[in-house]
Amino acid sequence: MKLPAVSFAVATHWGSFADIDTTYGALGAYVTEQALGAEGPIRENYIVTAADTSDLRQLRTEVCWPVTPTGAPQ
């Protein structure tokens, strides 16, 4: 499957999914404050999974929020 090219703001969450909502909240707040929001689904990239480690603190997930490509990094 080929996905369309999209610009994202990305935050990396370290640890279990039990508190991934904090990463979503921080990234969502940033995107909203900067008025960068764009249509499209939020994506998750699983960088370090339970298949890689049994230490939940080492799990790593990228949360990717779609943004307008005209926004400049702050």
Backbone torsions as a table, in degrees:
resi	resn	phi	psi	omega
1	MET	NA	133.2	178.2
2	LYS	-104.6	127.0	178.7
3	LEU	-95.8	147.6	178.7
4	PRO	-69.7	152.2	176.5
5	ALA	-68.5	130.0	-177.8
6	VAL	-142.5	145.7	173.3
7	SER	-88.8	139.2	-179.0
8	PHE	-131.2	149.2	161.0
9	ALA	-93.1	134.6	-173.7
10	VAL	-125.5	135.3	172.5
11	ALA	-126.7	140.0	179.0
12	THR	-98.8	125.4	176.9
13	HIS	-98.7	126.7	175.5
14	TRP	-103.7	128.3	175.1
15	GLY	115.1	-170.5	-175.1
16	SER	-72.4	167.9	178.5
17	PHE	-74.2	-8.5	-178.0
18	ALA	-58.8	-30.1	-178.6
19	ASP	-125.9	24.2	178.7
20	ILE	-64.9	-19.4	178.5
21	ASP	-60.8	-27.6	177.8
22	THR	-67.5	-36.8	177.6
23	THR	-69.2	-43.6	175.8
24	TYR	-58.3	-44.5	-178.6
25	GLY	-62.6	-44.7	-179.7
26	ALA	-65.7	-43.3	-179.9
27	LEU	-67.8	-42.6	178.0
28	GLY	-61.5	-39.9	178.0
29	ALA	-63.3	-43.2	178.9
30	TYR	-61.6	-48.4	-178.8
31	VAL	-60.3	-41.1	179.7
32	THR	-67.5	-46.7	-179.5
33	GLU	-60.4	-35.5	-178.9
34	GLN	-88.9	-1.4	-178.7
35	ALA	53.9	48.5	-176.4
36	LEU	-105.8	-5.9	-172.4
37	GLY	-54.8	141.7	178.4
38	ALA	-135.1	160.9	176.8
39	GLU	-67.1	149.9	174.1
40	GLY	126.8	163.1	-177.2
41	PRO	-77.2	148.8	170.0
42	ILE	-75.5	141.7	179.8
43	ARG	-117.2	154.6	172.7
44	GLU	-122.7	132.0	173.4
45	ASN	-110.8	123.7	-177.1
46	TYR	-92.6	103.3	-173.7
47	ILE	-84.5	-49.9	174.6
48	VAL	-124.0	120.6	-175.7
49	THR	-114.2	176.8	177.4
50	ALA	-62.5	-21.0	175.4
51	ALA	-72.3	-20.5	-178.6
52	ASP	-93.5	-29.2	-175.4
53	THR	-154.3	151.2	174.3
54	SER	-96.0	-6.4	179.0
55	ASP	-86.0	104.6	-177.1
56	LEU	-57.8	-26.5	179.4
57	ARG	-68.0	-18.6	-178.7
58	GLN	-92.1	-8.2	178.1
59	LEU	-61.1	143.1	-178.2
60	ARG	-139.5	127.3	-179.6
61	THR	-131.5	131.0	172.7
62	GLU	-90.1	126.6	173.7
63	VAL	-99.7	122.2	-172.9
64	CYS	-117.4	111.8	-176.2
65	TRP	-103.5	124.9	-178.8
66	PRO	-65.4	136.5	-179.5
67	VAL	-134.0	164.5	174.6
68	THR	-73.5	138.6	-177.0
69	PRO	-71.4	-8.2	-178.2
70	THR	-85.2	-11.2	-179.4
71	GLY	-71.4	133.7	178.1
72	ALA	-95.0	141.9	178.2
73	PRO	-60.1	144.3	179.2
74	GLN	-101.1	NA	NA
